[in-house]
């Protein structure tokens, strides 16, 4: 008979990234000869850090081809989303762009590699645009959102916007018509000028 003993202390590791308010979340594995067990969401751990912990919708994105780009998406006020994003199959190059005018990292972008192997997740607060490129065929991305999807408030900025010069690692193998034709940052930001606020 096996006994599963929980370790004391945090069961999730939170590391703030380059962009203000974004956290890379890593699991704490409890391993034995069968494999491992780990917690992926803990309301108390989020509350300790004053992070949003109420998620009302979950979605999955399946991507057939390596090199596929999705994004870079956000929702306008009053329906901005806080998200937790993870890659549950394959591997992705995940991209975030800070659209919050009162943020110290306004207009900065960053990338993180998420994969089914590293089990990492990203906590993405309101006002951050999100996109990714798949690094493997058949990659699947799992989203948890704090707000319901509102198509009339759903917007994006171009993946090749020269305001940011994002260095996508692979040639683009697939991208939707919508994602190819989003506006540039300077046009998109007028939709929510002075409305994006840092979470407290």
Secondary structure, 3 states (H helix, E strand, C coil): CCCCCCCCCCCEEEEECCCCCCEEEEECCEEECCEEECCCCCHHHHHHCCCCCCCCEEEEEEECCCCEEEEEEEECCCCCCCEEEEEEECEEEEEEEECCCCCCCCCCEEEEEEECCCCCEEEECCCEEEEEEECCCCEEEEEEECCCCCHHHEEEECCCCCCCCCCCCCCCCECCHHHHCCECHHHHHHHHCCCCCCCC
